[in-house]
Amino acid sequence: MRLWHFELIPYLPKSQLLAQWRELNSIYAKEDRHVLINYIYEYPKSELSIYTALVLEEMKKRGVNIRTVDKMNRYFEGVDVLENDTPYKRHHNDDYLTICYYNLYEKFIRGQKDFSKQQFEALDAFYKQRGTQIEKTLT
């Protein structure tokens, strides 16, 4: 279970984008706990709302039909939606961007069927342009 770095949502292959929507719905239904997503519970629900809006926007751009948003609506009932496009600032940092980039890179070099060379080149150009540096923090 993973929430991809929010800046990479536009570069996700369709299968990862659809899986992201499934994972979000699982969070809405069960408030899943998993080592890769537990940090989201350190933030107000409005942060997940911002992240969800980015995923929904990308799905809409790609013409993905969403059958239901019932779980999402129940989960965010009464939550004030913030006008912010950078969710999870402490966790979706350069280190996490790099981790997600290399996870996607591996999917590309292993031949994921819905991850074209053109798509990866766009991701790679974004990543290189971003000039991300890993900050190794050992505790």
N, C-alpha and C positions, 0 to 999 in steps of 0.2 A: 504494500500500500504506500503510495507516494502522492504528494501534491507537488507537481512540477513547479520549478521556479516560475513565478508569474510572468517574467519577461519572455519565457520560452513558449508560452501557450500558442502564439501564432505559428511557431515552427514545428509543433508536434505532428507526427504522422497521424492520420485519421484514427488508427487503432488506439494510439495513446490518448488522443482527445476523447474518444468514446469511453475508454476505460476510466479516464479522469471523471467523466460525468457519473459513471457507475460508482466510483469510489466516493464521490461527493454524496450521492444518494444513500450509500451505506452509512456514511457519517450522519446524515440527517435522520436516518431510521434508528441507528443503534449507538451513536456516538462511539464508534469503534476506537479502540486503543491499539496503537501499533507504534513501535519505536520510531518509525519514519514520519509519523504525523502527530505524535503526542504534543508537540509544541503548540499546535493550534489551540489547545485548551488553555494556554497561558494568555491568550488574547481574547478580547470581547468578540462575540459572535459576528459583529459588524465586519470584522476582518475577513471572515469566511464568506460573508455576503459580497464583499468587494471582489474576492477571488472568484466566487461563483459567477458574478457578472462578467468577468473577463472570459471565463470558459464559455458561458452562454453566448456572448458576443461572437466569439470565434466559431462556435458551432453554427450560429446563424449565418455568418459570412460564407461558410462552406456548404450551406444548404442542408444541414443535418436536421432532420425532423425530430423534435422532442415530443414524446407521447404524453408525458405528464410531469407536472411540477408540484404535485400535491405534497410530497415529503418535504421538499424545499420550502414551500409556503408555510407549512406547519412549523418547521424548524426555526424559521426566521420571523414567526409571528411576534409582533411587538418589539422587534429589534429596529433600532434607528439605523438607517442606512447612511453611511458617510459618503461624501463626495471625495474619494481618495482613490488613486489608482496604484498605490504601492502597498499591498498588504504584507504583513509579516516581516516588517523591516529588519528586525533583529535576526531572523532566521533565513529569509530569502536574500542573503548577502552574496558577495562575490564567490565565497567558498562554495555555497550551495549551487550557485549558477554553474560553476565548474563541474561539480559532481553530476548535476543533471545533464550538462553538455556531454560529458564523457559517457554517461549512461546511454544517451541517444546515439553518440558516435559508435558505441559498440553494437547497437541495434542495426545501424547502417552497415557497418563492415561485415556483420554476420548475415546480411542479405534480407533484412525484414522486407517482405513483399510490398508493403504500401509506403516505403520510404525511398523515394526516388533520389537519384544523384542531384537533380536540380533542387529538391527540398533540402537535402543535406548541405549543399553549397550555400543556400540562403542562410541556414542555421550557422554554418561555419563563418560566413562573412559577418553576420551579426556578432558572433562571439569574439572574433578577432577585432572587429571595430570597437567593441565594448572595452577591450583592453583589460580584461579581467585578470586579476592576480590572486593566486591562492595565498592566504595568510595562514601559515601552519601554526595552529595553537594546540599545544600538548598540555594536558592537565594531569 
